[in-house]
Amino acid sequence: MSDHDLDDGVVRLRIWAASDAGWYAESVRESLIQRFTTDPPTLDAAEVRMAIVRMRASVDREGLLVADAVTGERLGNIALRHDGQSGEVSYWVAAEARGRGVATRAVGLFTTWAFRETGVRELWLRAHRDNVASQRVAVRAGFHRDPTRDTSKQIKGELWPLLGYTLRRPD
């Protein structure tokens, strides 16, 4: 993967480095990220480094750091779990980067790359019913509401109602 291919002049998606692990662990402790992601608040840099190693060794997972294309500032995380035919996209944006269109840009860059490089025909994502911002990101990035992807999952001791969104590979 080339950073050039995943850069729109505002947002750059790049491969995670071991040196990013501390930032990730600290960022996911923020209350909104804790409210809407599965990462535990006790996650530490060593665990993140191990996750980076596992992801790199995997054939069905991709994950990239979302950064400012000009300054290199770390802004968020975006990931894909796929089976070669379809895949689930997940993402979060750090508190200081919200409200600037970062997530929508990152999802757009990432989905274009995923269709081109992984061969998947369909991407989908799920947003917590209460996470209106993430639902808006999905729609702005071209995903369509797909009630067949709705589900509820037990996460962090709570039943999370998740709304599904789907994007098919352009012809």
C-alpha positions, -999 to +999 in steps of 0.1 A: +000+000+000+012+035-008+003+064+014-001+085-018-030+063-029-047+069+005-044+107+007-069+133-004-048+163+007-067+166+040-066+131+054-040+104+050-045+067+058-012+050+067+000+017+081+001+015+119+036+017+135+045+003+169+052+039+179+015+047+174+004+022+201+006+046+231-015+072+213-041+046+204-043+032+239-047+068+253-072+079+227-096+050+233-100+060+269-120+090+259-157+088+270-173+089+235-150+063+221-156+041+251-194+046+246-193+034+210-164+010+205-155-024+219-120-015+231-117-017+269-107+014+289-078-006+303-062-012+269-025-004+271+003+002+245+017-033+247-017-048+239-020-024+209+014-034+196+004-070+198-028-063+179-008-045+152+015-076+148-016-099+146-033-077+121-002-076+099-001-114+099-037-118+091-052-123+056-087-111+066-080-079+085-068-045+075-063-015+097-049+019+091-042+050+111-061+081+101-038+112+100-038+148+090-023+148+054-004+180+060+008+178+096+008+140+102-012+145+134-029+112+144-067+116+141-083+081+143-085+045+133-102+026+105-103-011+100-118-039+079-125-075+086-134-094+054-138-129+039-128-119+003-164-113-007-177-089+019-163-070+048-172-050+078-157-015+082-152+001+116-137+034+126-133+061+153-120+096+154-102+112+183-120+139+202-098+167+189-105+157+152-143+155+154-165+179+134-141+184+106-153+157+082-123+135+090-144+103+094-163+108+062-131+114+042-113+084+059-142+061+052-144+073+015-107+067+010-107+034+028-137+019+010-123+029-024-090+012-015-108-019+000-128-025-032-097-021-053-072-041-032-092-068-014-116-078-041-146-075-018-179-069-036-197-054-006-188-035+025-210-029+055-208-013+088-228-011+120-234+020+141-249+020+176-285+033+174-275+063+196-244+072+176-261+096+152-227+111+141-215+077+129-248+070+111-243+103+092-207+094+083-220+061+068-245+079+046-221+107+036-195+081+026-221+064+003-234+036+025-271+029+024-292+020+054-296-018+054-320-032+081-309-068+072-276-059+088-292-047+121-284-067+151-280-065+189-248-076+206-238-080+242-208-056+245-192-043+277-221-058+298-248-040+278-270-050+249-260-027+220-286-021+193-267-018+160-280-003+128-266-017+095-253+001+064-241-014+031-220-002+002-217-023-029-186-021-052-192+003-080-194-013-115 
